[in-house]
Amino acid sequence: MRHIRNGDLLGHITDTWLTEASDALTGLSAQAPEDRSEFIKGNGQIWSGVKAAMAQLSHQKCWYSEKRIAVTELEVDHFRPKNRVSGSALPHKGYWWLAFEWRNFRLAYSLINKRRTDSREQNVQGKGSLFPLIDEATRVPDTAAAPTDGERPTLIDPCLSADVQLLDYAVEDGKLVERFTSHQHQLKNCRAKKSIELFHLNEGTLIRDRHDLYVAIRHSVRRVEELEAEREANGILTPKQEDDYDQLINQIGQQINAAAPFSSFARACLKQIGDLGWNTHLLTTA
């Protein structure tokens, strides 16, 4: 997961869209509670209207998993669920007043946005309409539009740098893990663990794709180190070796660049091998 500066979305949102979203909220507010869900469903063009712009912010990648897929297959997730909240202490019909609020939009791979059974893990994962809070007593009621500043979500928000820092990688396994153990910081560990589960971040195909990337990077690193040893032993590389070296560095640089799929995982792979000089420099410049 990489930090997404969702405030940059404003540069892509037109005045026409903002007016349409505002008018939709006015219309929604006039609906009876039992009619709100149908009204929201009938105005899905509002959030789908900014999906392409959201994809530009993440280089066509899911904001949670960094998986790159066609924009048509990405979905706009309402970080705070718009129609209902599952698992809340009291029945909650959702944060309906945020249904058309761009600050509540996140871009998600469908396996993350929907509750599904993972055939590999044999359990149900995915965010769906779940939105756990650290303190359920602070949940804003669904009776009227209200600020949510007093809530502290359990789930990690890719739009907050401090939240993204709660995740780490077991690179050899291709998995996301909690950065902090429960002994180091119980709350941070709990938030990361719950986010990995509900966002389905260790879904089978994601693990496979990350592991394949790990293998590719390790192969490139070994070849770079062989060439570095050649340079050390002989004081110079042949023109062909210099060309190979540059191509390897360029390839790794592309893999850790923010535009690449799973780039934060790729950076973790390169960092894990320790300070070899060239890799540390690459991590600070790519």
FILO-360216 format. One record per residue (C-alpha): residue number from 0; residue in one letter; x, y, z. Coordinates in Angstrom, 3 decimals. Layout:
<nodes>
+------+------+----------+----------+----------+
! bapa ! dofi !       xx !       yy !       zz !
+------+------+----------+----------+----------+
!  NUM !    A !        X !        Y !        Z !
...
+------+------+----------+----------+----------+
</nodes>
This chain:
<nodes>
+------+------+----------+----------+----------+
! bapa ! dofi !       xx !       yy !       zz !
+------+------+----------+----------+----------+
!    0 !    M !    0.000 !    0.000 !    0.000 !
!    1 !    R !    1.219 !    3.471 !   -0.895 !
!    2 !    H !   -0.032 !    6.776 !    0.447 !
!    3 !    I !   -2.559 !    8.366 !   -1.921 !
!    4 !    R !   -2.881 !   12.139 !   -1.920 !
!    5 !    N !   -6.606 !   12.176 !   -2.557 !
!    6 !    G !   -6.690 !   15.951 !   -2.166 !
!    7 !    D !   -5.120 !   16.080 !   -5.627 !
!    8 !    L !   -8.429 !   14.772 !   -6.947 !
!    9 !    L !   -9.798 !   18.312 !   -6.696 !
!   10 !    G !   -7.588 !   19.269 !   -9.619 !
!   11 !    H !   -9.507 !   16.806 !  -11.782 !
!   12 !    I !  -13.041 !   17.485 !  -10.526 !
!   13 !    T !  -15.091 !   19.934 !  -12.562 !
!   14 !    D !  -17.488 !   22.537 !  -11.207 !
!   15 !    T !  -20.237 !   20.706 !  -13.044 !
!   16 !    W !  -19.472 !   17.513 !  -11.113 !
!   17 !    L !  -19.390 !   19.350 !   -7.792 !
!   18 !    T !  -22.779 !   20.906 !   -8.558 !
!   19 !    E !  -24.231 !   17.526 !   -9.530 !
!   20 !    A !  -22.928 !   15.953 !   -6.318 !
!   21 !    S !  -24.313 !   18.804 !   -4.226 !
!   22 !    D !  -27.713 !   18.581 !   -5.911 !
!   23 !    A !  -27.774 !   14.824 !   -5.372 !
!   24 !    L !  -27.096 !   15.264 !   -1.658 !
!   25 !    T !  -29.915 !   17.809 !   -1.444 !
!   26 !    G !  -32.242 !   15.327 !   -3.105 !
!   27 !    L !  -31.052 !   12.513 !   -0.876 !
!   28 !    S !  -31.610 !   14.557 !    2.269 !
!   29 !    A !  -35.238 !   15.023 !    1.268 !
!   30 !    Q !  -35.845 !   11.277 !    1.008 !
!   31 !    A !  -37.476 !    9.211 !    3.713 !
!   32 !    P !  -34.928 !    6.915 !    5.436 !
!   33 !    E !  -36.397 !    3.832 !    3.781 !
!   34 !    D !  -35.989 !    5.409 !    0.310 !
!   35 !    R !  -32.393 !    6.600 !    0.646 !
!   36 !    S !  -30.726 !    3.385 !   -0.515 !
!   37 !    E !  -32.665 !    3.337 !   -3.796 !
!   38 !    F !  -31.927 !    7.024 !   -4.389 !
!   39 !    I !  -28.197 !    6.467 !   -3.836 !
!   40 !    K !  -28.228 !    3.462 !   -6.169 !
!   41 !    G !  -29.908 !    5.559 !   -8.843 !
!   42 !    N !  -27.145 !    8.167 !   -8.723 !
!   43 !    G !  -24.099 !    5.943 !   -9.042 !
!   44 !    Q !  -22.930 !    7.964 !  -12.036 !
!   45 !    I !  -21.655 !   10.561 !   -9.583 !
!   46 !    W !  -18.882 !    8.451 !   -8.064 !
!   47 !    S !  -18.263 !    6.567 !  -11.302 !
!   48 !    G !  -17.788 !    9.977 !  -12.914 !
!   49 !    V !  -14.538 !   10.510 !  -11.006 !
!   50 !    K !  -13.216 !    6.937 !  -11.185 !
!   51 !    A !  -10.894 !    7.633 !  -14.101 !
!   52 !    A !   -9.447 !   10.651 !  -12.293 !
!   53 !    M !   -8.952 !    8.552 !   -9.147 !
!   54 !    A !   -7.111 !    5.955 !  -11.221 !
!   55 !    Q !   -4.726 !    8.646 !  -12.459 !
!   56 !    L !   -3.707 !    9.386 !   -8.871 !
!   57 !    S !   -2.569 !    5.779 !   -8.379 !
!   58 !    H !   -1.344 !    4.980 !  -11.898 !
!   59 !    Q !   -4.369 !    2.731 !  -12.524 !
!   60 !    K !   -3.777 !    0.730 !   -9.346 !
!   61 !    C !   -6.046 !   -0.310 !   -6.497 !
!   62 !    W !   -5.458 !    2.108 !   -3.607 !
!   63 !    Y !   -5.345 !   -0.727 !   -1.080 !
!   64 !    S !   -3.406 !   -3.523 !   -2.794 !
!   65 !    E !   -1.460 !   -1.705 !   -5.542 !
!   66 !    K !   -2.692 !   -4.265 !   -8.056 !
!   67 !    R !   -2.944 !   -2.752 !  -11.526 !
!   68 !    I !   -6.014 !   -3.763 !  -13.496 !
!   69 !    A !   -8.204 !   -2.138 !  -16.147 !
!   70 !    V !   -9.987 !    0.964 !  -14.871 !
!   71 !    T !  -13.280 !   -0.637 !  -15.878 !
!   72 !    E !  -12.617 !   -3.405 !  -13.339 !
!   73 !    L !  -11.747 !   -1.043 !  -10.504 !
!   74 !    E !  -14.547 !    0.049 !   -8.183 !
!   75 !    V !  -15.136 !    3.183 !   -6.158 !
!   76 !    D !  -15.260 !    2.104 !   -2.537 !
!   77 !    H !  -17.051 !    4.316 !   -0.031 !
!   78 !    F !  -14.609 !    4.223 !    2.873 !
!   79 !    R !  -17.502 !    4.870 !    5.234 !
!   80 !    P !  -20.277 !    2.632 !    3.849 !
!   81 !    K !  -23.081 !    4.555 !    2.181 !
!   82 !    N !  -26.090 !    2.239 !    2.667 !
!   83 !    R !  -25.543 !    0.228 !    5.841 !
!   84 !    V !  -22.846 !   -0.677 !    8.339 !
!   85 !    S !  -22.465 !   -4.358 !    9.117 !
!   86 !    G !  -21.245 !   -5.421 !   12.538 !
!   87 !    S !  -22.060 !   -2.181 !   14.351 !
!   88 !    A !  -23.324 !   -2.363 !   17.922 !
!   89 !    L !  -26.637 !   -0.835 !   16.884 !
!   90 !    P !  -28.369 !   -1.091 !   13.486 !
!   91 !    H !  -26.901 !    1.555 !   11.204 !
!   92 !    K !  -28.173 !    2.511 !    7.744 !
!   93 !    G !  -24.856 !    3.859 !    6.643 !
!   94 !    Y !  -23.189 !    7.215 !    6.235 !
!   95 !    W !  -25.684 !    8.188 !    3.556 !
!   96 !    W !  -24.693 !   11.867 !    3.649 !
!   97 !    L !  -21.209 !   10.867 !    2.420 !
!   98 !    A !  -22.523 !    8.911 !   -0.588 !
!   99 !    F !  -21.564 !   11.714 !   -2.992 !
!  100 !    E !  -18.607 !   13.131 !   -1.036 !
!  101 !    W !  -15.352 !   12.706 !   -2.984 !
!  102 !    R !  -13.314 !   12.667 !    0.251 !
!  103 !    N !  -15.065 !    9.391 !    1.127 !
!  104 !    F !  -14.101 !    7.690 !   -2.146 !
!  105 !    R !  -11.325 !    5.095 !   -2.412 !
!  106 !    L !  -10.391 !    3.073 !   -5.506 !
!  107 !    A !  -10.534 !   -0.667 !   -4.955 !
!  108 !    Y !   -9.963 !   -4.001 !   -6.647 !
!  109 !    S !  -13.289 !   -5.880 !   -6.565 !
!  110 !    L !  -11.911 !   -8.680 !   -4.354 !
!  111 !    I !  -11.136 !   -6.044 !   -1.747 !
!  112 !    N !  -14.389 !   -4.130 !   -2.009 !
!  113 !    K !  -16.742 !   -7.116 !   -1.771 !
!  114 !    R !  -17.172 !   -9.928 !    0.753 !
!  115 !    R !  -16.044 !  -13.168 !   -0.891 !
!  116 !    T !  -14.688 !  -16.569 !    0.038 !
!  117 !    D !  -10.963 !  -16.991 !   -0.547 !
!  118 !    S !  -10.600 !  -20.429 !   -2.125 !
!  119 !    R !   -7.005 !  -20.621 !   -0.900 !
!  120 !    E !   -7.614 !  -19.627 !    2.714 !
!  121 !    Q !  -11.169 !  -21.010 !    2.876 !
!  122 !    N !  -12.525 !  -17.988 !    4.711 !
!  123 !    V !  -14.653 !  -14.967 !    3.881 !
!  124 !    Q !  -12.745 !  -11.733 !    3.429 !
!  125 !    G !  -13.300 !   -8.340 !    1.816 !
!  126 !    K !  -14.530 !   -5.029 !    3.191 !
!  127 !    G !  -18.133 !   -5.034 !    2.029 !
!  128 !    S !  -20.195 !   -2.828 !    4.336 !
!  129 !    L !  -17.983 !   -3.417 !    7.367 !
!  130 !    F !  -16.505 !   -0.365 !    9.063 !
!  131 !    P !  -15.243 !   -1.202 !   12.561 !
!  132 !    L !  -14.273 !    1.583 !   14.948 !
!  133 !    I !  -11.729 !    1.551 !   17.744 !
!  134 !    D !  -14.479 !    2.789 !   20.055 !
!  135 !    E !  -17.947 !    1.811 !   18.861 !
!  136 !    A !  -19.501 !    4.314 !   21.257 !
!  137 !    T !  -18.199 !    7.163 !   19.086 !
!  138 !    R !  -20.054 !    6.034 !   15.955 !
!  139 !    V !  -22.110 !    8.842 !   14.461 !
!  140 !    P !  -25.807 !    7.874 !   14.261 !
!  141 !    D !  -27.453 !    7.551 !   10.869 !
!  142 !    T !  -30.355 !    9.826 !   11.749 !
!  143 !    A !  -28.879 !   13.028 !   10.327 !
!  144 !    A !  -25.830 !   14.282 !    8.461 !
!  145 !    A !  -23.058 !   14.949 !   10.973 !
!  146 !    P !  -19.253 !   15.318 !   11.153 !
!  147 !    T !  -17.331 !   12.084 !   11.681 !
!  148 !    D !  -14.183 !   13.659 !   13.151 !
!  149 !    G !  -14.791 !   12.005 !   16.523 !
!  150 !    E !  -14.646 !    8.498 !   15.078 !
!  151 !    R !  -11.388 !    6.537 !   14.979 !
!  152 !    P !  -11.619 !    3.889 !   12.253 !
!  153 !    T !   -9.976 !    0.534 !   12.824 !
!  154 !    L !   -9.298 !    0.146 !    9.105 !
!  155 !    I !   -6.185 !    1.659 !    7.587 !
!  156 !    D !   -6.855 !    4.580 !    5.267 !
!  157 !    P !   -4.527 !    4.731 !    2.233 !
!  158 !    C !   -5.048 !    8.498 !    2.198 !
!  159 !    L !   -3.269 !    8.902 !    5.555 !
!  160 !    S !    0.517 !    8.539 !    5.607 !
!  161 !    A !    0.603 !    7.451 !    9.260 !
!  162 !    D !   -1.913 !    4.679 !    8.554 !
!  163 !    V !    0.057 !    3.263 !    5.634 !
!  164 !    Q !    3.088 !    3.002 !    7.925 !
!  165 !    L !    1.289 !    0.343 !    9.980 !
!  166 !    L !    1.873 !   -2.276 !    7.272 !
!  167 !    D !    5.009 !   -4.186 !    6.379 !
!  168 !    Y !    5.950 !   -7.145 !    4.169 !
!  169 !    A !    7.150 !  -10.709 !    4.566 !
!  170 !    V !    8.810 !  -10.441 !    1.176 !
!  171 !    E !    9.838 !  -14.084 !    0.741 !
!  172 !    D !    6.228 !  -15.141 !    1.295 !
!  173 !    G !    4.711 !  -12.356 !   -0.812 !
!  174 !    K !    2.505 !  -11.332 !    2.118 !
!  175 !    L !    1.568 !   -8.176 !    3.952 !
!  176 !    V !    2.133 !   -8.298 !    7.705 !
!  177 !    E !    1.715 !   -6.029 !   10.703 !
!  178 !    R !    4.638 !   -3.650 !   11.194 !
!  179 !    F !    4.204 !   -3.685 !   14.977 !
!  180 !    T !    3.755 !   -6.754 !   17.146 !
!  181 !    S !    1.020 !   -6.763 !   19.769 !
!  182 !    H !    3.732 !   -6.350 !   22.431 !
!  183 !    Q !    5.174 !   -3.298 !   20.708 !
!  184 !    H !    1.845 !   -1.562 !   20.154 !
!  185 !    Q !   -1.364 !   -3.498 !   20.576 !
!  186 !    L !   -3.671 !   -0.996 !   18.860 !
!  187 !    K !   -1.448 !   -0.522 !   15.808 !
!  188 !    N !   -1.055 !   -4.280 !   15.500 !
!  189 !    C !   -4.820 !   -4.771 !   15.763 !
!  190 !    R !   -5.551 !   -2.134 !   13.103 !
!  191 !    A !   -3.058 !   -3.653 !   10.670 !
!  192 !    K !   -4.289 !   -7.214 !   11.279 !
!  193 !    K !   -7.938 !   -6.262 !   10.786 !
!  194 !    S !   -7.122 !   -4.238 !    7.653 !
!  195 !    I !   -5.164 !   -7.099 !    6.090 !
!  196 !    E !   -8.136 !   -9.372 !    6.749 !
!  197 !    L !  -10.976 !   -7.111 !    5.632 !
!  198 !    F !   -9.159 !   -5.650 !    2.639 !
!  199 !    H !   -8.242 !   -9.204 !    1.582 !
!  200 !    L !   -4.646 !   -8.056 !    1.124 !
!  201 !    N !   -3.279 !  -11.596 !    1.286 !
!  202 !    E !   -5.694 !  -12.996 !   -1.270 !
!  203 !    G !   -4.146 !  -15.845 !   -3.248 !
!  204 !    T !   -3.508 !  -14.071 !   -6.558 !
!  205 !    L !   -2.008 !  -11.063 !   -4.767 !
!  206 !    I !    0.415 !  -13.322 !   -2.894 !
!  207 !    R !    1.359 !  -15.030 !   -6.150 !
!  208 !    D !    1.956 !  -11.756 !   -7.998 !
!  209 !    R !    4.046 !  -10.326 !   -5.171 !
!  210 !    H !    6.088 !  -13.508 !   -4.843 !
!  211 !    D !    6.792 !  -13.532 !   -8.584 !
!  212 !    L !    8.030 !   -9.945 !   -8.240 !
!  213 !    Y !   10.240 !  -10.955 !   -5.314 !
!  214 !    V !   11.834 !  -13.752 !   -7.362 !
!  215 !    A !   12.454 !  -11.399 !  -10.292 !
!  216 !    I !   14.070 !   -8.752 !   -8.089 !
!  217 !    R !   16.271 !  -11.291 !   -6.306 !
!  218 !    H !   17.479 !  -12.594 !   -9.671 !
!  219 !    S !   18.346 !   -9.061 !  -10.807 !
!  220 !    V !   20.092 !   -8.283 !   -7.515 !
!  221 !    R !   22.265 !  -11.389 !   -7.784 !
!  222 !    R !   23.297 !  -10.430 !  -11.308 !
!  223 !    V !   24.098 !   -6.852 !  -10.262 !
!  224 !    E !   26.218 !   -8.156 !   -7.386 !
!  225 !    E !   28.096 !  -10.463 !   -9.794 !
!  226 !    L !   28.889 !   -7.477 !  -11.993 !
!  227 !    E !   29.904 !   -5.391 !   -8.976 !
!  228 !    A !   32.313 !   -8.190 !   -8.013 !
!  229 !    E !   33.706 !   -8.218 !  -11.550 !
!  230 !    R !   34.282 !   -4.478 !  -11.383 !
!  231 !    E !   36.000 !   -4.814 !   -8.010 !
!  232 !    A !   38.255 !   -7.620 !   -9.206 !
!  233 !    N !   39.210 !   -6.189 !  -12.585 !
!  234 !    G !   38.790 !   -2.464 !  -12.015 !
!  235 !    I !   36.555 !   -2.208 !  -15.080 !
!  236 !    L !   33.669 !   -3.894 !  -16.867 !
!  237 !    T !   33.486 !   -4.698 !  -20.547 !
!  238 !    P !   31.118 !   -2.511 !  -22.623 !
!  239 !    K !   28.661 !   -5.438 !  -22.760 !
!  240 !    Q !   28.818 !   -5.831 !  -18.980 !
!  241 !    E !   28.315 !   -2.088 !  -18.475 !
!  242 !    D !   25.257 !   -2.242 !  -20.711 !
!  243 !    D !   23.888 !   -5.251 !  -18.788 !
!  244 !    Y !   24.512 !   -3.448 !  -15.501 !
!  245 !    D !   22.644 !   -0.344 !  -16.628 !
!  246 !    Q !   19.725 !   -2.389 !  -17.915 !
!  247 !    L !   19.415 !   -4.225 !  -14.591 !
!  248 !    I !   19.502 !   -0.998 !  -12.593 !
!  249 !    N !   16.906 !    0.546 !  -14.908 !
!  250 !    Q !   14.686 !   -2.513 !  -14.565 !
!  251 !    I !   14.817 !   -2.518 !  -10.780 !
!  252 !    G !   14.274 !    1.242 !  -10.790 !
!  253 !    Q !   11.080 !    0.762 !  -12.785 !
!  254 !    Q !    9.871 !   -1.951 !  -10.395 !
!  255 !    I !   10.214 !    0.279 !   -7.323 !
!  256 !    N !    8.832 !    3.401 !   -9.008 !
!  257 !    A !    5.493 !    4.632 !   -7.650 !
!  258 !    A !    3.853 !    3.968 !  -11.013 !
!  259 !    A !    4.672 !    0.246 !  -10.947 !
!  260 !    P !    2.335 !   -2.476 !   -9.609 !
!  261 !    F !    3.168 !   -3.504 !   -6.024 !
!  262 !    S !    5.921 !   -0.858 !   -5.920 !
!  263 !    S !    5.962 !   -0.566 !   -2.134 !
!  264 !    F !    6.464 !   -4.344 !   -1.926 !
!  265 !    A !    9.262 !   -4.086 !   -4.503 !
!  266 !    R !   10.963 !   -1.418 !   -2.407 !
!  267 !    A !   10.719 !   -3.681 !    0.638 !
!  268 !    C !   12.381 !   -6.482 !   -1.360 !
!  269 !    L !   15.272 !   -4.213 !   -2.283 !
!  270 !    K !   15.613 !   -2.822 !    1.229 !
!  271 !    Q !   15.585 !   -6.275 !    2.842 !
!  272 !    I !   18.913 !   -7.290 !    1.304 !
!  273 !    G !   20.741 !   -4.653 !    3.332 !
!  274 !    D !   22.898 !   -1.720 !    2.294 !
!  275 !    L !   24.857 !   -2.701 !   -0.800 !
!  276 !    G !   25.485 !    0.897 !   -1.756 !
!  277 !    W !   23.872 !    0.845 !   -5.182 !
!  278 !    N !   20.504 !   -0.358 !   -3.868 !
!  279 !    T !   20.361 !    2.277 !   -1.133 !
!  280 !    H !   21.107 !    4.973 !   -3.694 !
!  281 !    L !   18.440 !    3.556 !   -6.003 !
!  282 !    L !   15.862 !    3.562 !   -3.214 !
!  283 !    T !   16.469 !    7.276 !   -2.629 !
!  284 !    T !   16.375 !    8.289 !   -6.280 !
!  285 !    A !   13.872 !    6.038 !   -8.110 !
+------+------+----------+----------+----------+
</nodes>
